[in-house]
Amino acid sequence: MLKKIILIILFSLYNFKIYAFEPYSGISCHSAKIKDKEEYFFKHDENHIYATAYKRINGQFIKVGNVVGQKVSSFLLFEDMTIDKNLNFAWHLDMVTKNLKPFILTLVDKNKFEMPEKYDCISKNFWF
């Protein structure tokens, strides 16, 4: 028993290197009409400006596009290539109200494309 106590004390005095990852800031969104939720997170570049957007699909986050516009603490405009591959589509996230609205970056025939629902979001940190 004394040997176990000595080992515990020795291991507690030994310095271990511990590495930690910072969480990715993102959003978790839901709609009153749609039962499922959408989750997005954003990676920033070396200047700490959001550059790429990722979406959770089947439990995994995949890159869905780039951030094409932003104003700090105001809005974020990011592409989502999973909506329609032939359309230059983006989401507009109001950073104050956390409303996520669809936004078409190019002109299209409205008869061929059905706009997604608007979402209400909350901020969320993703650790992985």
C-alpha positions as CSV (number, residue, x, y, z in Angstrom):
1,M,0.0,0.0,0.0
2,L,2.9,2.3,0.8
3,K,4.3,1.7,-2.7
4,K,1.1,2.8,-4.3
5,I,0.9,6.0,-2.3
6,I,4.5,6.8,-3.2
7,L,3.8,6.2,-6.9
8,I,0.8,8.4,-6.8
9,I,2.8,11.2,-5.2
10,L,5.6,10.8,-7.7
11,F,3.3,10.9,-10.7
12,S,1.5,13.9,-9.3
13,L,4.8,15.7,-9.1
14,Y,5.9,14.8,-12.6
15,N,5.1,17.5,-15.2
16,F,3.1,16.3,-18.1
17,K,2.8,18.3,-21.3
18,I,-0.9,18.9,-22.1
19,Y,-2.1,20.2,-25.3
20,A,-5.5,21.9,-25.7
21,F,-7.5,22.9,-28.7
22,E,-9.6,26.0,-28.8
23,P,-13.2,25.5,-29.7
24,Y,-14.6,26.5,-33.1
25,S,-17.3,29.1,-32.8
26,G,-20.4,28.3,-34.6
27,I,-24.2,28.3,-34.6
28,S,-27.0,25.8,-34.1
29,C,-30.1,26.7,-36.0
30,H,-33.7,25.5,-36.0
31,S,-37.0,26.4,-37.7
32,A,-40.6,26.2,-36.5
33,K,-41.6,24.4,-39.8
34,I,-38.6,22.0,-40.0
35,K,-38.0,19.5,-37.2
36,D,-34.3,19.0,-37.9
37,K,-31.6,21.5,-37.0
38,E,-28.6,22.9,-38.9
39,E,-25.2,23.3,-37.4
40,Y,-22.4,25.4,-38.8
41,F,-19.0,26.5,-37.6
42,F,-16.4,28.9,-39.0
43,K,-12.6,28.7,-39.2
44,H,-10.6,31.9,-39.3
45,D,-7.5,32.7,-41.2
46,E,-4.2,34.0,-39.7
47,N,-5.7,37.5,-39.4
48,H,-8.6,36.1,-37.2
49,I,-11.1,36.8,-39.9
50,Y,-13.6,34.1,-40.7
51,A,-12.6,32.4,-43.9
52,T,-14.4,29.0,-44.3
53,A,-17.7,27.6,-43.3
54,Y,-18.4,24.0,-42.3
55,K,-21.8,22.2,-41.9
56,R,-22.7,19.1,-39.9
57,I,-23.9,16.4,-42.3
58,N,-24.5,12.9,-41.0
59,G,-22.7,13.7,-37.8
60,Q,-19.5,15.0,-39.5
61,F,-18.5,18.5,-40.3
62,I,-17.7,19.1,-44.0
63,K,-16.6,22.3,-45.7
64,V,-19.5,23.8,-47.5
65,G,-18.0,27.1,-48.7
66,N,-16.2,30.3,-48.0
67,V,-17.2,33.3,-46.0
68,V,-17.9,35.9,-48.8
69,G,-18.7,38.9,-46.6
70,Q,-18.7,40.0,-43.0
71,K,-18.8,42.9,-40.7
72,V,-17.5,42.3,-37.2
73,S,-20.4,42.0,-34.7
74,S,-22.9,42.7,-37.4
75,F,-23.3,40.0,-40.1
76,L,-21.7,37.1,-41.7
77,L,-22.4,36.0,-45.3
78,F,-21.2,32.5,-46.2
79,E,-21.7,30.1,-49.1
80,D,-23.4,26.7,-48.7
81,M,-22.7,24.4,-51.7
82,T,-25.0,21.7,-50.2
83,I,-28.2,23.6,-51.1
84,D,-27.7,23.5,-54.9
85,K,-24.5,22.8,-56.7
86,N,-25.5,24.8,-59.8
87,L,-26.4,27.9,-57.8
88,N,-24.3,30.5,-56.1
89,F,-26.2,30.4,-52.8
90,A,-25.2,31.8,-49.4
91,W,-26.6,32.3,-45.9
92,H,-26.8,35.7,-44.2
93,L,-26.3,35.4,-40.5
94,D,-27.3,38.5,-38.5
95,M,-24.8,38.4,-35.6
96,V,-27.1,40.5,-33.3
97,T,-30.4,38.7,-33.7
98,K,-28.9,35.3,-34.7
99,N,-31.3,35.0,-37.6
100,L,-30.1,32.9,-40.6
101,K,-31.7,33.9,-43.9
102,P,-31.2,32.5,-47.4
103,F,-29.4,34.7,-49.9
104,I,-28.9,34.1,-53.6
105,L,-25.6,35.7,-54.9
106,T,-26.5,35.3,-58.6
107,L,-29.7,35.7,-60.6
108,V,-31.7,32.5,-61.3
109,D,-35.1,31.5,-62.5
110,K,-37.2,31.4,-59.4
111,N,-39.4,28.6,-60.8
112,K,-36.5,26.1,-60.7
113,F,-35.3,26.8,-57.1
114,E,-37.2,26.8,-53.9
115,M,-35.7,29.0,-51.2
116,P,-34.9,27.3,-47.9
117,E,-36.6,28.3,-44.6
118,K,-35.3,31.1,-42.4
119,Y,-33.7,29.8,-39.1
120,D,-33.4,31.1,-35.6
121,C,-29.9,30.3,-34.2
122,I,-27.9,30.2,-31.0
123,S,-24.2,30.5,-30.6
124,K,-22.4,27.3,-29.9
125,N,-18.8,26.1,-29.5
126,F,-17.7,22.9,-31.1
127,W,-14.8,20.9,-29.6
128,F,-13.2,18.1,-31.6
